[in-house]
Amino acid sequence: MLMRVLAAVLMTAAVVPACAAETTPQPLSRADCEKAGMQWSDNANVCGGKEATAKPETKPEKHKKK
């Protein structure tokens, strides 16, 4: 039983660094975010992604006639 657990731990340890190396960290400054071609969010003070920040849709108010 101990050998199976040890083998599973060793196999997991060999795979995790390979997967982690494929991802890049999120830029933590506005300058790094712009260099990465991503969109900086002033409201959240984070780098938001490659897509533009979505703005909430507002519907025009209908005026009631008196």
Helices and strands as residue ranges (DSSP letters): H 2-22, H 30-35, E 39-41, E 46-49
